[in-house]
Amino acid sequence: MLVAKKIEAIIREDALQGVKESLRAIGIVGMNIFDIRGHGRQGGVDQHWRVSSSRLDLLPKVQLNIVLSDHNVEKTVEAIVKAARTGKEGDGIIFIYPVEDIVRIRTGERGREALMYPDDIDTKKVAVT
């Protein structure tokens, strides 16, 4: 039985580079990134000009999707939070979903074999100092 999870993280645009570097450092090599717009609890931001103001309620964000082995979820979530947290409203949110199965179209591999990448978090050799 496959034991995998999908992490869907919605973060600030300006946090993307740091999050990608943090994920690479722990061996996350496969991900999808989408430009999105939305808002959470903050409901948007007020914009003020010389003569008027308005509320921007759909803010630009980035969504990362990562599917990985169940035992790598906590390390991955920690890496995202560490790199994306500013302590201000709008830092983002992470959703974690169960994955029932995975099929690699090119090879027909299923389950764990379809999930593996060379040099990913499951195959990466971590130097012990």
C-alpha positions in Angstrom: 0.0 0.0 0.0 1.3 3.4 -1.0 1.9 5.8 1.9 2.2 9.3 0.4 0.9 12.8 1.0 0.4 15.9 -1.2 1.5 19.1 0.3 -0.2 22.2 -1.0 1.4 25.4 0.3 0.2 28.9 -0.5 2.8 31.5 0.2 3.8 35.1 -0.6 5.4 35.6 -4.0 8.5 37.1 -2.4 9.1 33.9 -0.3 9.3 31.6 -3.3 13.0 31.7 -3.9 13.8 31.0 -0.2 11.3 28.2 0.0 12.7 26.5 -3.1 16.2 26.7 -1.7 15.1 25.4 1.6 13.3 22.4 -0.1 16.3 21.7 -2.3 18.6 21.6 0.8 16.6 18.7 2.2 16.3 16.8 -1.1 12.9 17.9 -2.5 13.4 17.9 -6.2 9.9 17.5 -7.6 7.3 20.2 -7.3 4.8 22.2 -9.2 4.4 26.0 -8.8 1.4 28.0 -9.7 0.8 31.8 -9.7 -2.6 32.4 -8.0 -4.6 35.2 -6.4 -6.6 35.0 -3.3 -6.9 36.1 0.3 -7.3 34.5 3.7 -8.2 36.0 7.1 -6.7 39.4 6.3 -9.3 39.8 3.6 -6.9 41.8 1.3 -5.1 45.1 1.7 -6.1 48.8 1.6 -4.4 50.8 -1.1 -4.2 54.6 -0.8 -3.5 57.2 -3.5 -3.5 61.0 -3.4 -7.2 61.4 -4.0 -8.7 58.0 -3.4 -8.4 54.6 -1.8 -9.6 51.1 -2.5 -9.4 47.5 -1.2 -7.3 44.9 -3.1 -9.0 41.7 -2.0 -7.3 39.2 -4.3 -3.6 39.3 -3.5 -0.9 37.6 -5.7 0.3 34.4 -4.1 2.2 31.3 -5.2 0.9 27.7 -4.7 3.4 24.9 -4.4 2.3 21.3 -4.8 4.6 18.5 -3.7 3.8 14.8 -3.5 6.2 12.8 -1.2 6.5 9.8 1.0 4.6 10.1 4.3 7.7 10.0 6.4 9.1 13.1 4.8 6.1 15.4 5.4 7.1 16.9 8.7 10.6 17.8 7.5 9.2 19.3 4.4 6.6 21.4 6.2 9.2 22.6 8.6 11.4 23.7 5.7 8.5 25.6 4.1 7.5 27.3 7.3 11.0 28.3 8.2 11.6 29.9 4.8 8.2 31.5 4.3 7.4 32.9 7.8 7.7 36.7 8.3 5.3 36.8 11.3 2.9 39.0 9.4 -0.6 38.3 8.1 -0.6 36.8 4.7 2.5 34.5 5.2 0.4 31.6 3.9 -1.1 28.2 4.7 -0.2 24.6 4.1 -2.7 21.8 3.4 -1.8 18.1 3.6 -3.8 15.5 1.7 -3.5 11.7 1.5 -2.5 10.3 -1.9 -4.2 7.1 -2.9 -1.9 6.1 -5.8 0.6 7.5 -8.3 1.2 6.5 -11.9 4.2 7.6 -14.0 2.8 7.9 -17.5 6.1 7.4 -19.3 7.0 4.1 -17.6 3.7 2.8 -16.2 5.4 2.6 -12.7 2.9 2.8 -9.8 3.1 3.7 -6.2 6.5 4.3 -4.5 8.5 3.6 -7.7 6.6 6.3 -9.6 7.3 8.7 -6.8 11.1 8.4 -6.7 13.5 10.8 -8.4 17.3 10.6 -8.5 18.8 12.6 -5.6 15.4 13.1 -3.9 14.9 13.2 -0.2 14.4 9.4 -0.1 17.6 8.6 -2.0 19.8 11.5 -0.9 22.8 10.6 1.2 23.1 13.0 4.2 26.6 13.5 5.4 26.8 12.9 9.2 29.3 15.2 11.0 
